[in-house]
């Protein structure tokens, strides 16, 4: 599949130094021993990421013929990104310079000039003339004016089969309408809702209401709303029937969020190009983006990242003797964290040792068959021990999930999963739902 990225490009520069004292002239840090690293930013970063993940990608953009523009061109050539147009309409290349001490950003300096309407019309008309050569268009709009005249629906009218992914800071309706997937962050999404009605406020409007309001006024096919440390919400629209998926965040030690949104967009493009479902593509993008924030500067995802994200193994365990709502919510949440949910199921003998001679109510073969018929469950493995420690050691899951009646430090297998870079997730306890409460209720009613 041939992919075209269009949008503004810029050079990211990180100036990293040491600060041991404040300036006597003003209460600001003095930086010494500074070292500068340069990274591709904006649409250039998106194109670079897509290429590094193995796809054929071209970039349509405008930047100046200065030393910074030539550096962008050199870096793109190192990643085999084909630049369709590099005419020197701007007089200077956009730069973002960040000053840091021990991973702490002190200041960001932006050097930029907006693109005028003439430049936008030039690049837009060029896009219309060449879009039929491509299978997917990735629009990376940084609201610098380059895409101010672009109409997404016109692209679809020229080539209806085009897949169009959009990340737009300008929140322009003519860009959003007609896109295959629109990926706003929470700030951009709230800006859209606020523009629709002055009466709507973030405090009074639930996220589900905002999504409904959004679809009443805009017409992208699908929506991926990124919410920072609250995860993401994916809305898949199939013939007017909308399915909503909550994708929890992968908790990491955050060093630098620069380029995380570009990473999400890039991974989505590559996965969809490989005919991976939108839901699984979003999960993989979520996982790899969470890894990217652990590195200073923009992170370049690798093919190994794609492999690692292709089978994110989630493990939970229990007796699952009489299924109830708490179980179903636990399993649904667990599957939302990855691509494969594995359940460790206590054998009948194990249940008796844990629960007493009257348990289990259902034999292990029945419990196993019931679990295997739940759509969230991919595999059920029976174990005879009191704990699933040896099973976890064999499976080596990425994440272990337990209910809210557990504390992280007491979860069996925590040491195993964390030694591999994984983690333990505690699912909030749902009161009034347990097999014991349910069985007592049945007995008392009798």
Helices and strands as residue ranges (DSSP letters): E 2-7, E 9-18, E 32-42, H 43-52, E 56-60, H 67-78, E 82-85, E 94-101, E 104-111, H 117-130, G 131-133, E 136-141, H 152-158, E 163-168, H 173-176, E 181-182, H 186-196, H 207-217, E 222-226, G 228-230, E 232-238, E 241-247, H 260-273, H 278-292, H 303-310, E 313-318, H 325-336, E 340-346, H 348-355, H 364-372, E 379-383, H 389-395, E 399-403, G 408-410, H 414-419, E 423-427, H 435-445
